[in-house]
Amino acid sequence: MQLKSVAIRPAMLLLADFCLVEGIAMIEFHGVEKEFPGRGGGAAVKALDGIDLSIGRGEIFGIIGRSGAGKSTLIRVVNMLERPTSGRV
């Protein structure tokens, strides 16, 4: 098993390869960032910060991390329920 970490602080992505077909990326992130406006006009909250990630066909990922680390935001960006502030999915 390989371990990959990305800039979802302090979350980590765990990677286990099953039936991997090399060279075929099913999901790719390039410099993905997501910010939410601060409450009451306060400072913006950065949920995702410069995510570069490639998930190949057959790869299985688990997303773990503390509350507020950006796990749900990452999944919402993958399935297009949220649009990234910048970058490309």
Sequence and secondary structure as in RCSB ss.txt:
>XXXX:A:sequence
MQLKSVAIRPAMLLLADFCLVEGIAMIEFHGVEKEFPGRGGGAAVKALDGIDLSIGRGEIFGIIGRSGAGKSTLI
RVVNMLERPTSGRV
>XXXX:A:secstr
 EEE  SSSS EEEEEESS  TT EEEEEEEEEEEE  GGG   EEEEEEEEEEEETTEEEEEE  TTSSHHHHH
HHHTTSS  SEEE 
